[in-house]
Amino acid sequence: MSQHKEVKLVTTHQMLAMKQRGEKISMLTAYDYSMAQILDGAGIDVLLVGDSASNVMAGHETTLPITLDQIIYHAQGVVRAVKRAFVVVDMPFGSYQGNSSEALRSAIRIMKESGGHGVKLEGGAEVKDSIIRILTAGIPVMGHLGLTPQSIYKFGTYTVRAKEEAEAQKLLEDARLLQEIGCFGLVLEKIPAALAKQVAEELTIPVIGIGAGRHVDGQVLVVHDMLGLTKEFKPRFLRRYAELHDIMTEAVQHYVADVKSREFPSEEEGY
């Protein structure tokens, strides 16, 4: 029994309490069992089964192609690994826009089939009905404003959002709206630090940033970027905590050489 007491599950309620006492929330993406097990064991607070799986797991240019079935598959593996972290699952492009009944169906499938703890979707006022509908089913929803990668073709670029006064004003209004209708938290992506600070200070719900400066309630990064598994992606907001690409390349080269030279396996490594 004593073992179970130590592992305190992260909940929406706890995240709110963390914000209130000024404790920052740590969040990373995860897409599979083995990686999620490591991240959870290392003490991460929140794991996001991101639609970024479309890029890092499937090799697509954008997040648009990933399907509901695929995100559920990724989320299932992550949920099986987790003992403590709160698992948020991205709702894929097309699974919630413009039709609140479909949004609810998609969210229910994610919760039932993956065992995730909440969903995240992009946008403000324009997806209000979908969010309200999902919340009525008792499903926790996290918002996402600023650079919303599912709208990449509308923006035409991945540059910083909300630099203009009108867009900044809309973002503030959307953030207030998302809190008002009942979102438990909010991700702000690639917006000016001063604006992100303003949002985090005004809202009572936790605001998690990615490229949104240091004055928010927590940070999120794509795990492949943060561990240096990806080489080509180098935005200003990314800090690499390891260079796993190099370590893994070296290990595989070593293995190849050992197999070719009959160095592996040794007598002792056989039966």
ZIMORA-V580326 format. One line per field, one symbol per residue. ss: DSSP state (@ for helix, = for strand, . for the rest). Layout:
ss=???
//
This chain:
ss=.@@@@@.....@@@@@@@@@....=====...@@@@@@@@@....====...@@@@...........@@@@@@@@@@@@@@....=====.........@@@@@@@@@@@@@@@...===....@@@@@@@@@@@@....======..@@@@@@@.....=...@@@@@@@@@@@@@@@@@...=====.=.@@@@@@@@@@...=====.......====.@@@@.................@@@@@@@@@@@@@@@@@......@@@..
//
